[in-house]
């Protein structure tokens, strides 16, 4: 089971909750903005001043803010900006932008931090805050804990209230989208293009609705656009990577070469092959890893995944001479393991794919481009490429709960887990964890017999409902 975070605000991927309810209220988000500004401003002031740089003493710290298309993003954007400016730090507002775009632009524009307002794949009435440091990486636990300490202590922040011309300013940046599009296109082999490729693209009415179609079209593809009409209320609403079957059907209908389903903030992707079969994150990673190994670009011949990845993924890649390392759930944990181990490729079955040569976090558009690159380079269709990995039957269940308690303390649940593990006789696995972003406990079972693991999954899910429902 995954280790539970001890912070009150931050989960596995930033702060998340129902918009305008704790913790996603304007008041608390303003405090998060103040705490973030205070922390990164202090880091800026501690940097040594170079000789011959008379302006370096007066340069303000600056923080980039992007968002997805949720109605509540306006409220949260203003609260964050107000809190940051109140600490004498400038704000760069760039509007709707995929989360990986914030990571890239924070680094590219020499910002001291970047903040994305998004609840990723959640419904529109949720929202969240993801914070990136100046190098484009998500914050480590220690930094999140320090921000949280500042939010709740308040006294330290109250001592610092700049006035007059020391108050921060907020600017609208108009060309940020173009910068990100150019960056993403650079990830595609310059000797290739997408002329003659027809693809179905679902942007989940989210943050990628402008950028993603332009990327693929500028590379020459014929793009059938879906999920590109955000209303503020329809993000992830029966569309995007949570509903890849929509694109799968459209691929067959339009006789397309590939279907691409992004999530609300554009950091994950699920594909569909030309026959209408869904291609998940494990299959995407296998395709890319094998090609990277062939080209000699897969560092240490290793891929980093999470416990959610299928055991068949491990076996298939090991047979090809590729090692598999498992990190904690969440793309942030995958990235951390990649950095610590000196690896450059990893991801999650859910579609977070991290190609460290091109991005510091999951980027759905980049991942789709890399698969298209393999298709163009080899001349193979996606249905053929995905056969490189043989997946075991897998059953997943999301059990909604009314409260959170450490799973290790739930006797009945642990009894059912032990019984399932015994029934599988070492020819499968059981993985149960509490979600870090939603009031859900996730149950995953793998084994040779689909009917068996389905029955075992239902028993574990029922025990969780009795204990926490």
Residue pairs with C-beta under 8 A, 6 or more apart in sequence:
1 407
1 408
1 431
1 432
1 433
2 307
2 328
2 329
2 433
2 434
2 436
3 328
4 406
4 434
5 11
5 12
5 141
5 436
6 145
7 141
7 144
7 145
7 148
8 148
8 152
9 15
9 23
9 32
9 144
9 148
9 151
10 141
10 144
10 145
10 147
10 148
11 435
11 436
11 437
12 329
12 330
12 332
12 333
12 435
12 436
12 437
13 120
13 128
13 130
13 138
13 330
13 331
13 332
13 436
13 437
14 116
14 128
14 129
14 130
14 131
14 138
15 23
15 24
15 32
15 128
15 129
16 24
16 119
16 120
16 122
16 126
16 127
16 128
16 129
16 437
16 438
17 23
17 24
17 126
17 127
17 128
18 24
18 125
18 126
18 127
19 70
19 71
19 72
19 75
19 76
19 125
19 126
19 127
20 26
20 72
20 75
22 28
24 72
24 76
24 126
24 127
24 128
24 129
26 75
26 76
26 78
26 79
27 79
28 151
29 76
29 79
29 80
29 83
29 129
30 79
30 80
30 82
30 83
31 83
31 151
31 154
31 157
32 80
32 83
32 129
32 147
32 151
33 79
33 80
33 81
33 82
33 83
33 84
33 115
34 83
34 84
34 86
34 87
34 150
34 151
34 157
35 147
35 148
35 150
35 151
35 157
36 63
36 83
36 84
36 113
36 115
36 131
36 147
37 61
37 63
37 83
37 84
37 86
37 87
37 88
37 89
37 168
38 87
38 150
38 156
38 157
38 160
39 143
39 146
39 147
39 150
40 61
40 63
40 89
40 112
40 113
40 133
40 134
41 61
41 87
41 88
41 89
41 112
43 112
44 59
44 61
44 112
49 56
49 57
50 56
60 88
60 89
60 90
60 168
61 88
61 89
61 90
61 112
62 89
62 90
62 91
62 92
62 111
62 112
63 84
63 89
63 90
63 91
63 92
63 111
63 112
63 113
63 114
63 115
64 91
64 92
64 94
64 102
64 105
64 106
64 109
64 111
64 113
64 114
64 115
65 77
65 80
65 81
65 84
65 91
65 92
65 93
65 94
65 114
65 115
65 116
65 117
66 94
66 95
66 96
66 97
66 99
66 101
66 102
66 105
66 114
66 115
66 116
66 117
66 176
66 207
67 73
67 76
67 77
67 95
67 96
67 97
67 116
67 117
67 118
67 207
68 96
68 116
68 117
68 118
68 119
68 206
68 207
68 235
68 264
68 265
69 96
69 205
69 206
69 207
69 209
69 230
69 232
69 235
69 264
70 117
70 118
70 119
70 124
70 126
70 127
70 232
70 235
70 264
71 124
71 232
71 233
72 124
72 125
72 127
73 117
73 118
73 127
76 117
76 127
76 129
77 93
77 117
80 91
80 115
80 117
80 129
81 91
81 93
81 170
84 90
84 91
84 168
85 91
85 167
85 168
85 169
85 170
86 161
86 162
86 167
86 168
87 157
87 160
87 162
87 168
88 162
88 166
88 167
88 168
89 112
89 168
90 168
90 169
90 170
90 171
91 168
91 169
91 170
91 171
92 109
92 111
92 170
92 171
92 173
93 170
93 171
93 172
93 173
94 102
94 105
94 172
94 173
94 176
94 177
95 172
95 176
95 177
96 207
96 209
96 210
96 230
97 105
97 116
97 176
97 177
97 180
97 207
97 211
98 180
98 207
98 208
98 211
98 212
98 262
98 265
98 266
98 267
98 363
98 364
98 365
99 116
99 118
99 120
99 130
99 207
99 265
99 266
99 267
99 361
99 362
100 266
100 267
100 359
100 360
100 361
100 362
100 363
100 364
100 365
100 366
101 176
101 177
101 180
101 207
101 211
101 266
102 114
102 115
102 116
102 130
102 132
103 114
103 132
103 136
103 137
103 138
103 359
103 360
103 361
104 136
104 179
104 180
104 183
104 359
104 360
105 111
105 114
105 176
105 179
105 180
106 113
106 114
106 132
106 133
106 134
106 136
107 134
107 135
107 136
107 360
108 179
108 183
109 173
110 134
111 134
112 134
113 131
113 132
113 133
113 134
114 131
114 132
114 136
115 129
115 130
115 131
115 132
116 129
116 130
116 132
116 265
117 127
117 128
117 129
118 127
118 128
118 130
118 207
118 264
118 265
119 126
119 127
119 128
119 264
119 437
120 128
120 263
120 264
120 265
120 267
120 268
120 437
121 204
121 236
121 240
121 241
121 242
121 263
121 264
121 265
121 268
122 128
122 236
122 264
122 437
122 438
123 235
123 236
123 237
124 232
124 233
124 234
124 235
124 236
124 237
128 437
130 138
131 138
131 139
131 144
131 147
132 138
132 139
132 360
132 361
133 139
133 143
135 360
136 360
136 361
137 335
137 339
137 360
137 361
138 332
138 335
138 361
139 147
140 336
150 156
150 157
162 168
177 210
177 211
180 211
181 211
181 214
181 215
181 218
184 211
184 215
184 358
184 363
184 365
184 366
184 369
185 215
185 218
185 219
186 358
187 355
187 357
187 358
187 359
187 366
187 369
187 370
188 219
188 369
188 372
188 373
189 373
189 376
189 377
192 373
192 376
192 377
193 219
193 220
193 376
194 216
194 219
194 220
194 221
194 372
194 376
195 220
195 221
196 220
197 220
197 221
197 222
197 257
197 258
197 372
197 376
198 221
198 222
198 224
198 254
198 255
198 256
198 257
199 216
199 221
199 222
199 223
199 224
199 256
199 257
199 258
199 259
199 260
199 372
200 224
200 226
200 247
200 250
200 251
200 254
200 256
200 258
200 259
200 260
200 272
201 212
201 213
201 216
201 223
201 224
201 225
201 226
201 247
201 259
201 260
201 262
202 226
202 227
202 239
202 240
202 241
202 244
202 246
202 247
202 259
202 260
202 261
202 262
203 209
203 212
203 213
203 225
203 226
203 227
203 228
203 240
203 262
203 266
204 227
204 235
204 236
204 239
204 240
204 241
204 242
204 261
204 262
204 263
204 264
205 227
205 228
205 229
205 230
205 231
205 234
205 235
205 236
205 237
205 239
205 240
205 264
206 227
206 230
206 235
206 236
206 240
206 262
206 263
206 264
206 265
206 266
207 264
207 265
207 266
208 262
208 265
208 266
208 364
208 365
209 227
209 228
209 229
209 230
210 228
211 266
211 365
212 260
212 262
212 266
212 364
212 365
213 223
213 225
213 228
215 365
215 369
216 223
216 260
217 223
219 369
224 250
224 254
224 256
226 239
226 246
226 247
226 250
227 239
227 240
227 262
235 264
236 242
236 263
236 264
238 246
239 246
240 261
240 262
240 263
240 264
241 261
241 262
241 263
241 268
241 269
241 270
241 350
241 351
241 364
242 263
243 261
244 259
244 261
244 270
244 271
244 272
244 278
245 278
246 261
247 259
247 260
247 261
247 272
248 259
248 272
248 276
248 277
248 278
249 276
250 256
250 259
251 258
251 259
251 272
251 273
251 274
251 276
252 275
252 276
255 274
256 274
257 274
257 375
257 381
257 382
258 271
258 272
258 273
258 274
258 368
258 371
258 372
258 375
258 382
259 271
259 272
259 273
260 269
260 271
260 272
260 364
260 368
261 269
261 270
261 271
261 272
262 268
262 269
262 364
262 365
263 269
263 351
263 364
266 363
266 364
266 365
267 331
267 352
267 361
267 362
267 363
267 364
268 281
268 348
268 350
268 351
268 352
268 353
268 362
268 364
269 281
269 284
269 351
269 353
269 364
269 365
269 367
269 368
270 278
270 279
270 280
270 281
270 351
271 278
271 279
271 283
271 284
271 368
271 371
271 382
272 278
272 279
273 279
273 381
273 382
273 383
273 386
274 381
274 382
274 383
275 383
277 383
277 386
279 382
279 386
280 349
280 350
280 351
281 309
281 347
281 348
281 349
281 350
281 351
281 352
281 353
282 305
282 309
282 310
282 312
282 313
282 349
282 389
282 391
283 386
283 389
283 391
284 347
284 351
284 353
284 367
284 371
285 303
285 305
285 309
285 313
285 345
285 346
285 347
285 353
286 313
286 316
286 317
286 386
286 388
286 389
287 371
287 374
287 385
287 386
287 388
288 345
288 353
288 355
288 367
288 370
288 371
288 374
289 298
289 303
289 317
289 322
289 345
290 317
290 320
290 322
290 388
291 373
291 374
291 377
291 378
292 298
292 345
293 301
293 320
293 321
293 322
297 344
297 357
298 322
298 344
298 345
299 342
299 343
299 344
299 345
300 323
300 341
300 342
300 343
301 321
301 322
301 323
302 322
302 323
302 324
302 325
302 341
302 343
302 345
303 317
303 322
303 323
303 324
303 325
303 343
303 345
303 346
303 347
304 324
304 325
304 326
304 327
304 334
304 337
304 338
304 341
304 343
304 345
304 346
304 347
305 313
305 324
305 325
305 326
305 327
305 334
305 346
305 347
305 348
305 349
306 326
306 327
306 328
306 329
306 330
306 333
306 334
306 348
306 349
307 326
307 328
307 329
307 431
307 433
307 444
308 329
308 348
308 349
308 350
308 431
308 444
309 324
309 326
309 348
309 349
310 349
310 391
310 392
310 394
310 446
311 392
311 428
311 429
311 446
312 389
312 390
312 391
312 392
313 324
313 389
313 391
314 324
315 390
316 388
316 389
316 390
317 323
317 324
317 389
318 324
320 388
325 337
325 341
325 343
325 346
327 333
327 334
327 336
327 337
327 346
329 348
329 433
329 436
330 348
330 436
331 347
331 348
331 352
331 354
331 361
331 362
332 361
334 346
334 347
334 348
334 352
334 354
335 346
335 354
335 356
335 360
335 361
337 343
337 346
338 344
338 345
338 346
338 354
338 356
343 356
344 355
344 356
344 357
345 354
345 355
345 356
346 354
347 353
347 354
347 362
347 367
348 362
351 362
351 364
351 367
352 362
353 362
353 363
353 364
353 366
353 367
353 370
354 360
354 361
354 362
354 363
355 363
355 366
355 367
355 370
358 366
359 366
371 382
371 385
374 380
374 385
375 381
375 382
375 385
378 385
392 428
392 446
392 447
392 448
393 446
393 447
393 448
393 449
393 450
393 453
394 444
394 445
394 446
394 453
395 444
395 445
395 446
395 450
395 453
395 454
395 457
396 442
396 443
396 444
396 457
397 442
397 443
397 457
397 458
397 460
397 461
398 435
398 440
398 441
398 442
398 443
399 440
399 441
399 442
399 443
399 461
399 464
399 465
399 468
400 439
400 440
401 439
401 440
401 441
401 464
401 465
401 468
401 469
402 439
402 468
402 469
403 439
403 468
404 434
404 439
404 468
405 467
405 468
407 413
407 414
407 432
407 433
407 434
407 441
408 414
410 463
410 464
410 467
410 468
412 463
412 466
412 467
413 432
413 460
413 463
413 464
413 467
415 463
416 459
416 460
416 463
417 430
417 432
417 460
419 456
419 459
420 430
420 445
420 456
420 457
420 459
420 460
421 429
421 430
423 452
423 456
424 430
424 445
424 447
424 452
424 453
424 456
427 447
427 448
428 445
428 446
428 447
428 448
428 453
429 445
429 446
429 447
430 444
430 445
430 456
430 460
431 443
431 444
431 445
432 441
432 442
432 443
432 444
432 460
432 464
433 441
433 442
434 440
434 441
434 442
435 441
435 442
441 464
441 468
443 457
443 460
443 461
443 464
445 453
445 456
445 457
445 460
446 453
447 453
